[in-house]
Amino acid sequence: MPNSPSDIPRRITVQRQGPLLVEGPVEVELEDGSTVSSDRFRVALCTCRRSRRFPWCDTSHRARR
């Protein structure tokens, strides 16, 4: 994704004990260097690493013990 001064900043919403909500579309670079992307208008990024769809949140954090 281009990064120029004319780009509109992405809004990221932080939720306590929940995912990061990012206004899309987004491209995420993973630890191994691979990338995943979504063209949805908002995506939830997993912060607990319990998601089976990591880096996307699948609400696995709700079953936290």
C-alpha positions as CSV (number, residue, x, y, z in Angstrom):
1,M,0.0,0.0,0.0
2,P,1.4,3.4,-0.9
3,N,2.4,5.7,2.0
4,S,2.2,9.3,0.8
5,P,1.1,12.5,2.5
6,S,-2.2,12.4,0.6
7,D,-3.2,9.1,2.0
8,I,-6.0,9.2,4.6
9,P,-4.8,7.9,8.0
10,R,-6.3,4.5,9.1
11,R,-8.3,4.6,12.3
12,I,-7.4,1.8,14.8
13,T,-9.7,1.3,17.8
14,V,-8.2,-0.4,20.8
15,Q,-10.6,-2.5,22.9
16,R,-9.7,-3.7,26.4
17,Q,-9.3,-7.5,26.4
18,G,-10.3,-7.6,22.8
19,P,-9.1,-7.2,19.2
20,L,-7.7,-4.1,17.5
21,L,-10.4,-2.8,15.1
22,V,-8.8,-1.4,11.9
23,E,-10.6,0.5,9.2
24,G,-9.8,-1.3,6.0
25,P,-8.7,-2.3,3.5
26,V,-5.6,-3.6,5.2
27,E,-2.5,-5.6,4.5
28,V,-0.8,-7.3,7.4
29,E,2.8,-8.5,7.4
30,L,3.3,-11.6,9.6
31,E,6.4,-12.6,11.5
32,D,7.6,-14.9,8.8
33,G,7.4,-12.1,6.2
34,S,4.3,-13.3,4.5
35,T,1.4,-10.9,4.0
36,V,-2.4,-11.3,4.3
37,S,-4.9,-8.8,3.2
38,S,-8.5,-7.9,3.6
39,D,-10.7,-5.5,1.5
40,R,-13.4,-5.3,4.2
41,F,-14.3,-1.8,5.5
42,R,-13.3,-2.9,9.1
43,V,-11.2,-5.8,10.3
44,A,-10.5,-7.2,13.8
45,L,-6.9,-8.1,14.4
46,C,-6.3,-10.7,17.1
47,T,-4.1,-9.6,20.0
48,C,-4.4,-12.7,22.2
49,R,-3.1,-15.2,19.6
50,R,-5.9,-17.6,20.4
51,S,-7.6,-17.2,17.1
52,R,-7.6,-20.1,14.6
53,R,-7.7,-17.5,11.9
54,F,-4.8,-15.4,13.1
55,P,-4.1,-12.5,12.5
56,W,-7.9,-12.1,12.1
57,C,-9.9,-12.3,15.3
58,D,-12.5,-15.1,15.7
59,T,-13.6,-14.0,19.2
60,S,-11.5,-16.8,20.9
61,H,-10.6,-14.2,23.5
62,R,-14.1,-14.5,25.0
63,A,-13.3,-18.0,26.2
64,R,-10.3,-16.7,28.2
65,R,-9.6,-18.5,31.4
